[in-house]
């Protein structure tokens, strides 16, 4: 903990709006200055937003917007099992080395070169964490411009035409500097840069007709067309890093690079669409919504690039249809819908790509390791949803219920294949996944008075995800997650199953213990050890107000779901945690005083009574290259105080002689503490990762933080 610092996030926002008879204008500017908990990690951002809407003619309205965003970031902290990750280094630092001693991270050698000061020089292990943050540095500049222009012409009182076009242009530049004498990854040091660029042009036209057909019926119908074009590209210098070492130590320049390499890429896609939607209403109580859209995507084959997806929905406000509504019933509304959504794939997914690599005379042509499928189908999600919205006792009590079922078919992703095939993956339509779920939101006004109010909101969400079918010719789809675990997709199994090495068991599920007192381990990554999906999520917010004072707090609940900790696997093997202290002198009996939840037997089926010590046990189970993931599964269930806010609004009597129309100060705390956390020393939210190959795995991420803040808001 001595290594980490207290981070901060200062944000200042100025917003100005003005209005005349024909024009409305808005301007805002936000400046943010932030530092992370890892030293030397910092960010500054500027966000400028200007929007104006003006009536050019009686029936012609112009709407324009421009948004400029700039971020300057120093030293983005690497994550995962990488030598440049200072978090990995500090967690693995021997306990007999004080943090203050590690701060002397370099010294000058006899040749005048700054040299890595490490407790085991040259070891294939993490670097000194202070060397990592000071000598493995990066800078990143991001710029983004979003522009919009829209013209709307009211042809009649009921008929209008809209034409609009938007652009989104982004650029980023990143440079990485790895100092000379960085073990394993940069013995001689290297310099690396990457420039990314992106552009999106999105234009559409829309014709809308809106009319009350009779005193009971209303119609709102629209038809339009859209074109969206995306372009992206990059150019990277020295993409392989250590293959392009520095000539002169720590002079970071391409002119000082021994083997300059350049990598460049470009992609583009276009989607053309026509669409329509209509709402038919009856007595402001029953509404039917119908939509339809057809896309043509450039990334799919000519036979499959056209895909249509409709939707239909019905809403009934039953309380408005009743001839006599009970006094206790404020609202009774039912809704139901069916929808389809289509999705294409990334550019150039139909043809196997090739690249030129260095070597020989003019280099070599290398084929991509992913084999494409020329007749890829668009991914489709079909869903149904029904729900009810009930308000009682003059809206003092509310209940919003939703049930849904969705099926995503022809999901697009790369699937691992045997290396003998000449490739590592085949990109295909891989699976049909079904999600069913239930959501509920309960709101209640517990107390109401002239000065004091107490409101409660309770939300609950449960989702079950099942793989119904996978691609023909495959028994399972495997997404490797490194040394620790694999994410597998199998028909008839829940989505989110994680496999790893595990304990060998007999036909009764008991762990088999060898003659040395250690558990027998499965030969491969074949044990189903975890599923990262929660059983349910819930939250409870209480809000109180007394005159000008308000207070609220939110409790978040996650029940179920399990994840695998790579950090624990490595640190347990190193003996770097308190959990490895018991049994250092022996006396550990598997299933009795370690892994007490397991039933363990010897080869002959008798209860295990053999002893071992912690070094032998955790060396077997942990480590980097072949850890036993089942031993490091954590239950992600937790209850936490997510947020607490205390605010005070200055009364008008105080503001009477000031330029302010309103003023409020709020004290905010987020992620304050756990009421319970079954993952122990790890915040389960550190496991959240969107990549299939990493989801459900903790791997030396930076610690999550407790935040305290003050918010000042003034109105003119």
Long-range contacts (C-beta under 8 A, 24 or more apart in sequence): 2-99, 2-100, 3-39, 3-86, 3-90, 3-99, 3-129, 4-37, 4-38, 4-39, 4-703, 5-35, 5-37, 5-38, 5-39, 6-37, 7-34, 7-35, 7-36, 7-37, 7-705, 8-33, 8-34, 8-35, 9-33, 9-34, 9-707, 9-709, 10-34, 22-54, 22-55, 23-52, 23-53, 23-54, 23-55, 24-52, 24-53, 24-54, 25-50, 25-51, 25-52, 25-53, 26-50, 26-51, 26-52, 36-77, 36-702, 37-702, 37-703, 37-705, 38-75, 38-77, 38-86, 38-87, 38-133, 38-702, 39-133, 40-74, 40-75, 40-133, 40-134, 40-137, 41-74, 41-75, 41-76, 41-77, 41-133, 42-73, 42-74, 42-75, 43-71, 43-72, 43-73, 43-74, 44-71, 44-72, 45-69, 45-70, 45-71, 45-72, 46-70, 59-153, 59-154, 59-155, 60-151, 60-152, 60-153, 60-154, 61-151, 61-152, 61-153, 61-154, 62-149, 62-150, 62-151, 63-148, 63-149, 63-150, 63-151, 63-152, 63-164, 64-148, 64-149, 64-150, 65-146, 65-147, 65-148, 65-149, 66-145, 66-146, 66-147, 66-148, 67-144, 67-145, 67-146, 67-147, 68-143, 68-144, 68-145, 69-142, 69-143, 69-144, 69-145, 69-146, 70-141, 70-142, 70-143, 70-144, 71-140, 71-141, 71-142, 72-139, 72-140, 72-141, 73-139, 73-140, 73-141, 73-142, 74-137, 74-138, 74-139, 75-133, 75-137, 75-138, 75-139, 76-138, 76-140, 77-702, 79-699, 79-700, 79-701, 79-702, 80-699, 80-700, 80-701, 81-482, 81-566, 81-570, 81-624, 81-699, 81-700, 83-126, 83-127, 83-182, 83-183, 83-184, 83-185, 84-127, 84-132, 84-136, 84-178, 84-182, 84-185, 85-126, 85-132, 85-700, 86-129, 86-130, 86-132, 86-133, 87-129, 87-700, 87-701, 87-702, 87-703, 88-126, 88-567, 88-700, 89-126, 89-127, 89-128, 89-129, 89-132, 90-129, 91-567, 91-571, 91-576, 91-700, 92-125, 92-126, 92-570, 92-571, 92-574, 92-576, 93-129, 94-119, 94-576, 95-576, 102-128, 102-129, 102-130, 103-130, 105-130, 105-131, 105-134, 105-135, 106-131, 106-134, 106-135, 113-180, 113-181, 113-249, 113-250, 114-179, 114-180, 114-181, 114-249, 114-250, 115-181, 116-179, 116-181, 116-182, 116-183, 118-183, 122-183, 123-183, 124-183, 124-184, 125-183, 127-182, 127-183, 131-179, 131-182, 135-177, 135-178, 135-179, 135-182, 136-176, 136-177, 136-178, 136-179, 136-182, 136-186, 137-176, 137-177, 138-174, 138-175, 138-176, 138-177, 139-174, 139-175, 140-172, 140-173, 140-174, 141-172, 141-173, 141-174, 142-170, 142-171, 142-172, 143-170, 143-171, 143-172, 144-168, 144-169, 144-170, 144-171, 145-169, 145-170, 158-209, 158-210, 158-211, 159-207, 159-208, 159-209, 160-207, 160-208, 160-210, 161-205, 161-206, 161-207, 161-208, 162-205, 162-206, 162-207, 162-208, 162-224, 163-203, 163-204, 163-205, 163-206, 164-203, 164-204, 165-201, 165-202, 165-203, 166-200, 166-201, 166-202, 166-203, 167-199, 167-200, 167-201, 167-202, 168-198, 168-199, 168-200, 168-202, 169-198, 169-199, 169-200, 170-196, 170-197, 170-198, 170-199, 171-195, 171-196, 171-197, 171-198, 172-196, 172-197, 175-252, 176-241, 177-252, 178-241, 179-249, 179-250, 180-246, 180-249, 180-250, 181-249, 185-241, 185-242, 186-241, 186-242, 186-245, 187-242, 187-245, 188-242, 188-245, 188-246, 188-249, 188-258, 189-245, 189-246, 189-249, 189-250, 189-252, 190-238, 190-241, 190-242, 190-244, 190-245, 190-246, 190-257, 191-237, 191-238, 191-244, 191-246, 191-252, 191-253, 191-254, 191-256, 191-257, 192-236, 192-237, 192-238, 192-239, 192-241, 192-244, 193-236, 193-237, 193-238, 194-234, 194-235, 194-236, 194-237, 194-239, 195-234, 195-235, 195-236, 196-232, 196-233, 196-234, 197-231, 197-232, 197-233, 197-234, 198-230, 198-231, 198-232, 198-233, 199-230, 199-231, 199-232, 200-228, 200-229, 200-230, 200-231, 201-227, 201-228, 201-229, 202-226, 202-227, 202-228, 202-229, 203-227, 203-228, 204-273, 216-282, 216-283, 217-280, 217-281, 217-282, 218-279, 218-280, 218-281, 218-282, 218-284, 219-278, 219-279, 219-280, 219-281, 220-278, 220-279, 220-281, 221-276, 221-277, 221-278, 221-279, 222-276, 222-277, 222-278, 223-274, 223-275, 223-276, 224-274, 224-275, 224-276, 225-272, 225-273, 225-274, 225-275, 226-271, 226-272, 226-273, 226-274, 226-275, 227-270, 227-271, 227-272, 227-273, 228-270, 228-271, 228-273, 229-268, 229-269, 229-270, 230-268, 230-269, 230-270, 231-266, 231-267, 231-268, 232-266, 232-267, 232-268, 233-264, 233-265, 233-266, 233-267, 234-263, 234-264, 234-265, 235-262, 235-263, 235-264, 236-262, 236-263, 236-264, 237-261, 237-262, 239-263, 259-358, 261-358, 267-346, 267-347, 267-348, 268-298, 268-347, 269-297, 269-298, 269-299, 269-344, 269-346, 269-347, 270-297, 270-298, 271-295, 271-296, 271-297, 271-298, 271-344, 272-296, 283-320, 283-321, 284-317, 284-320, 285-316, 285-317, 285-318, 285-320, 285-321, 286-314, 286-315, 286-316, 286-317, 286-321, 287-314, 287-315, 288-312, 288-313, 288-314, 288-315, 289-313, 289-314, 289-315, 289-337, 291-339, 293-342, 295-342, 295-344, 297-344, 297-378, 298-347, 299-344, 299-345, 299-346, 299-347, 299-348, 299-349, 299-350, 300-344, 300-345, 300-350, 300-376, 300-377, 300-378, 301-350, 301-374, 301-375, 301-376, 303-375, 304-375, 304-376, 304-377, 304-378, 305-344, 307-342, 307-344, 307-378, 307-380, 308-342, 309-339, 309-340, 309-341, 309-342, 309-380, 310-339, 310-340, 311-337, 311-338, 311-339, 311-340, 312-337, 312-338, 312-339, 313-337, 313-338, 313-339, 328-392, 328-393, 329-391, 329-392, 330-391, 330-392, 330-393, 330-394, 330-395, 331-389, 331-390, 331-391, 331-395, 332-388, 332-389, 332-390, 332-391, 333-388, 333-389, 333-390, 334-386, 334-387, 334-388, 334-389, 335-385, 335-386, 335-387, 335-388, 335-389, 336-384, 336-385, 336-386, 336-387, 337-384, 337-385, 337-386, 338-382, 338-383, 338-384, 339-382, 339-383, 339-385, 340-380, 340-381, 340-382, 340-383, 341-380, 341-381, 341-383, 342-378, 342-379, 342-380, 343-378, 343-379, 343-380, 343-381, 343-412, 344-378, 344-379, 345-376, 345-378, 345-379, 345-412, 345-427, 349-376, 349-412, 349-427, 350-374, 350-376, 369-423, 369-424, 369-425, 370-414, 370-423, 370-424, 370-425, 370-426, 370-427, 371-417, 371-421, 371-423, 371-425, 371-426, 371-427, 372-426, 372-427, 373-426, 373-427, 373-428, 373-429, 376-412, 376-427, 376-428, 376-429, 377-410, 377-429, 378-410, 379-408, 379-409, 379-410, 379-411, 379-412, 379-429, 380-408, 380-409, 380-410, 381-406, 381-407, 381-408, 381-409, 382-406, 382-407, 382-409, 383-407, 395-445, 396-444, 396-445, 396-448, 397-442, 397-443, 397-444, 397-445, 398-441, 398-442, 398-443, 398-444, 399-440, 399-441, 399-442, 399-443, 400-440, 400-441, 400-442, 400-443, 401-438, 401-439, 401-440, 402-438, 402-439, 402-440, 403-436, 403-437, 403-438, 404-435, 404-436, 404-437, 404-438, 404-439, 405-434, 405-435, 405-436, 405-437, 406-434, 406-435, 406-436, 407-432, 407-433, 407-434, 407-435, 407-468, 408-432, 408-433, 408-434, 408-435, 413-477, 413-479, 413-692, 415-471, 415-474, 415-477, 415-478, 416-477, 416-478, 416-479, 416-480, 428-471, 429-471, 430-470, 430-471, 430-474, 430-477, 430-489, 431-467, 431-469, 431-470, 431-471, 431-477, 431-489, 432-467, 432-468, 432-469, 432-470, 433-465, 433-466, 433-467, 433-468, 433-495, 434-465, 434-466, 434-467, 434-468, 435-463, 435-464, 435-465, 436-463, 436-464, 437-461, 437-462, 437-463, 437-464, 438-462, 451-546, 451-547, 452-544, 452-545, 452-546, 453-543, 453-544, 453-545, 454-542, 454-543, 454-544, 455-542, 455-543, 456-540, 456-541, 456-542, 456-543, 457-539, 457-540, 457-541, 457-543, 458-538, 458-539, 458-540, 458-541, 459-538, 459-539, 460-536, 460-537, 460-538, 461-536, 461-537, 461-538, 462-535, 462-536, 462-537, 463-533, 464-494, 465-494, 465-495, 465-496, 465-533, 466-492, 466-493, 466-494, 466-495, 467-491, 467-492, 467-493, 467-494, 467-495, 468-492, 479-692, 479-693, 480-693, 481-693, 481-694, 481-697, 482-566, 482-693, 482-699, 483-566, 483-624, 483-625, 483-626, 483-627, 484-564, 484-566, 484-569, 484-627, 484-629, 484-632, 484-697, 485-525, 485-529, 485-530, 485-564, 485-629, 485-696, 485-697, 486-525, 487-692, 487-693, 487-695, 487-696, 494-531, 494-533, 495-533, 496-531, 496-532, 496-533, 496-695, 496-696, 497-528, 497-530, 497-531, 498-528, 498-529, 498-530, 498-531, 498-532, 498-563, 498-564, 498-629, 498-696, 498-697, 499-525, 499-526, 499-527, 499-528, 499-529, 499-629, 500-525, 500-527, 500-529, 500-530, 500-564, 500-627, 500-628, 500-629, 500-630, 501-525, 501-526, 501-527, 501-626, 501-627, 501-628, 501-629, 501-630, 502-526, 502-527, 502-529, 502-628, 502-629, 502-630, 503-527, 503-598, 503-628, 503-630, 503-631, 506-601, 506-605, 509-599, 510-598, 510-599, 510-600, 510-601, 511-590, 511-591, 511-595, 511-598, 511-599, 511-600, 511-601, 512-600, 512-601, 512-602, 512-603, 513-590, 513-591, 513-600, 513-601, 513-602, 513-608, 513-610, 514-603, 515-602, 515-603, 515-610, 516-610, 516-612, 516-616, 517-588, 517-589, 517-590, 517-608, 517-610, 517-611, 517-612, 517-616, 518-590, 518-612, 518-616, 518-617, 518-620, 519-590, 519-595, 519-600, 519-620, 519-621, 521-620, 521-628, 525-629, 527-629, 527-630, 529-562, 529-564, 529-629, 529-630, 529-633, 530-562, 530-563, 530-564, 530-629, 530-633, 530-696, 531-561, 531-562, 531-696, 532-561, 532-562, 532-563, 532-636, 532-687, 532-695, 532-696, 533-560, 533-561, 534-558, 534-559, 534-560, 534-561, 534-636, 534-637, 535-559, 535-560, 535-561, 536-560, 539-642, 548-648, 548-649, 548-650, 548-651, 549-646, 549-647, 549-648, 550-645, 550-646, 550-647, 550-648, 550-649, 551-644, 551-645, 551-646, 551-647, 552-643, 552-644, 552-645, 553-641, 553-643, 553-644, 553-645, 554-641, 554-642, 554-643, 554-644, 555-639, 555-640, 555-641, 555-642, 555-675, 556-639, 556-640, 556-642, 557-638, 557-639, 558-636, 558-637, 558-638, 558-639, 558-684, 559-637, 560-635, 560-636, 560-637, 561-635, 561-636, 561-637, 561-684, 562-633, 562-634, 562-635, 562-636, 562-696, 563-633, 563-634, 563-636, 563-679, 563-684, 563-687, 563-696, 563-697, 563-698, 564-629, 564-632, 564-633, 564-634, 564-696, 564-697, 564-698, 565-632, 565-633, 565-634, 565-682, 565-697, 565-698, 566-627, 566-632, 566-697, 566-698, 566-699, 566-700, 567-682, 567-698, 567-699, 567-700, 568-622, 568-632, 568-634, 568-682, 568-698, 569-621, 569-622, 569-623, 569-624, 569-627, 569-628, 569-629, 569-631, 569-632, 570-622, 570-623, 570-624, 570-627, 571-622, 572-618, 572-621, 572-622, 572-631, 572-632, 573-618, 573-619, 573-621, 573-622, 573-623, 573-624, 573-627, 574-622, 575-614, 575-615, 575-618, 577-681, 580-614, 580-618, 581-614, 582-614, 583-612, 583-613, 583-614, 583-617, 584-613, 584-614, 584-615, 585-613, 586-611, 586-612, 586-613, 587-611, 587-613, 588-612, 588-613, 588-614, 588-617, 590-617, 595-631, 634-678, 634-679, 634-680, 634-682, 634-684, 634-698, 635-678, 635-679, 636-678, 636-679, 636-684, 636-687, 637-676, 637-678, 637-684, 638-674, 638-676, 638-677, 638-678, 638-679, 638-684, 639-674, 639-675, 639-676, 639-677, 640-671, 640-672, 640-673, 640-674, 640-675, 640-677, 641-669, 641-671, 641-672, 641-673, 641-674, 641-675, 642-670, 642-671, 642-672, 643-668, 643-669, 643-670, 643-671, 643-672, 644-668, 644-669, 644-672, 645-669, 647-711, 659-716, 660-714, 660-715, 660-716, 661-715, 661-716, 662-713, 662-714, 662-715, 663-712, 663-713, 663-714, 663-715, 664-711, 664-712, 664-713, 665-710, 665-711, 665-712, 665-713, 666-710, 666-711, 666-713, 667-708, 667-709, 667-710, 667-711, 668-707, 668-708, 668-709, 668-710, 668-711, 669-706, 669-707, 669-708, 669-709, 670-706, 670-707, 670-709, 671-704, 671-705, 671-706, 671-707, 672-706, 673-706
